[in-house]
Amino acid sequence: MKSMMHEVTPLAARGDGNRASDPAEQPASVSGWGAGADLKLEFRRAPLGRVLEYLRQAAGLVIRVDHGVQVDRAVDLCHHQPVAAAEALSLLRQVLAERDCTMIQSGSLLKIIRSQDVKKHWIPLPAV
């Protein structure tokens, strides 16, 4: 059975004006997700995929995006000061909600799905 999720893969650098911050110029990785890293959120009209790639690299997250999510849609995720990983995820959650998407987090794993598909991804297991 073919998976309906895929991991965020590195994006090729583009010369268009849609990115305010190039993830390749940011610190490569943080050992353990959210290990006190201060993340710079300076994305104006940047593709959602670029924002997710930056968070993957800078915070050490594993991000899986449902095929129904449009990662090429422009988003604004800006904050004047560097933020901790937990706050960055909270801000990302707000941006996703504006795009009718949601984020499911389990430790360092993030799943980005359309809001209308939440029920499909949340199936409680019976107690044993």
N, C-alpha and C positions, 0 to 999 in steps of 0.2 A: 504494500500500500504506500502510495506516495505521500510524503509529509506535506502539510499545508503551511509549514513554518520554514523560514530560512534565516540563517545568521547574517548579521550585518557584515558586509565585506568592505575592505578598504575602497574608498572612492578615489577615482583619478582626479588629480588637481585640474581645475578648470580655470580659464582666464576670464570668466564672466564676472560681473559685479555683484553676484548674489551672495557672496560669502564675505562675512566681516572678520572671520577668524579661520585660519587654516590649521586643521588638526595636526598636520604634519610638522608644524612649527611649535607645537605644544610639547610638554614633557611626555615621553613615550608611554610610561605606565606607572602605576602605583601598586606597590606590593599589597595585595589583599584589597578588596573593594572598599572604598571609602575610608582608607587608613589615614584620615586627617588631611587629605589632599584638598587644596584650595583650587577650585575649578573656575576658569574664566569663561563666563557665558556672554559672548559678544556676537550673537548670531542675529542678523537682520536680513529678512527675506532670503534665508538660506534654506536649502532643501532639508527636509526632516531627516533624510538619510545621512547627511553630513553631520547634523547635530548628534545623531545616535552613534555615528562612528567616532566622533570626538569623545563622547562619554564612555564608549567601549575602551578606547585607548587610555584616556586620562584617569578613569576610575577603575579600570580592570573589570568591567562588567561583561557578561555574556548576554547579548541582546538578540532575541529572535523576533522577527517581524512577520506577522500573518500576511499572506499574499494579497489579501483584500485592502491592506493599508497602502496608501500612496506615499511612498518615501520621497518622491520628487516634488511634493507640494511644499511651497515656501512657508516657513514659520519664523516667528520672532521670539527669540529666547535670550533676553539681555538682562544683565544685572550689573550695577555700577561697581560693586566690590566682588572679589573672589568669594565663592561660597563652598561650603562643605558638600560632599557627595550627596548626603541625605537631603539637603536643601535643594540641590540641583535637580534631584529626582522629583521633589515636590513641585518645583517650577515646571519641569517637563510634563508632569501629570496634568497641570493646568493647561498647558499648550495643547496637549493631546485631546483634552476634553473639548476645546474649541474646534477641533478637527473631527469630532465625533469618533474619537478613538480612546482607548484606555490602556493602562499598563498594569500587568500582573507581575508582582515581584516575589521572588523566593530566594532570599539571600542575594547572591551576586547575579542571579539570572533574572532578566526582564523579558517579558513577552508583551509585545505591542500588538493589540488587536482592535478591530472595529468595535465600537460600543454595542452595536446590535448583535455581535457574536459572543458576548460575554457569557450568556447562558450555556453555549456549546462548550465553553472551556472550563466551566465550573460545575463539575459533577461530583457531589459528595459521595464518599464511599460508605457503605453500611458498617456500623460498629460490629465488632466481632466479640 
